[in-house]
Amino acid sequence: MDEPNIKEVAERIRLLREDCDLTMQEMADATGRTVQEYAAQESGEQDLSFTFLYKCAKILGVDVIELLTGETPHLKGYSLVRAGEGLAIKRLPAQGPASSGEAR
């Protein structure tokens, strides 16, 4: 998995802040920073700590993963398979060292 680009994460925070009609002052207060410190982080000039990301995600109403990747980690759908009604799956024997008799 690629490391999140700080500028991209900072841009997501800025866009979400604007969508939520929050000011930089409100976000600075919520994250425990001065407006200048917050602005430097939102612009991607400073590294983003997990605590900063967590506080931003909380006030913006998203998951930290969404800030990092731009994708929501929440389940969007599911399938229900009742016992005995699913597809049959033929399982092969395990191929690891324990099953082949090799010493560890």
Secondary structure, DSSP 8 states (H G I E B T S, - for coil): -----HHHHHHHHHHHHHHTT--HHHHHHHHT--HHHHHHHHTTSS---HHHHHHHHHHHTS-HHHHHHSS--S--------TT-S---------STTTTT---
